[in-house]
């Protein structure tokens, strides 16, 4: 069975920082692209950041320069370092694993709440 378990969410003041972690089991982690998505109340889920199996990285424009995605293949873990947080970053953050072969393999974590408020 595949499991993606996020941790590190919480309540932080504007301008603060949080680091999300996602520990993955049940798949060959190093072969998967790893992504962080978020979904705010009343809004669609959006891609925040992604890192390919080769280490290529992309960010949403809204978080570029503030968030950093990284992965540790030895620990089967992907991270999202979030700095200079804004109230509009408030959302449930989801870890996503994706592998495209003959078919698409895609898995999701349960989500971690991030609330930015004073």
RALINRA-V15981 format. One line per field, one symbol per residue. phi: phi as a letter, one per 20 degrees, with the letter a starting at -180 (. if undefined). Layout:
phi: ???
This chain:
phi: .ecccebofqdbfgnecbceccedbnbegfeefdcddbcegmcffcfebbcffenfcccfgfdgnddcebccffdlcdcceddlfcgfefaeddecdcbdcfcedbcceeocfccdbe
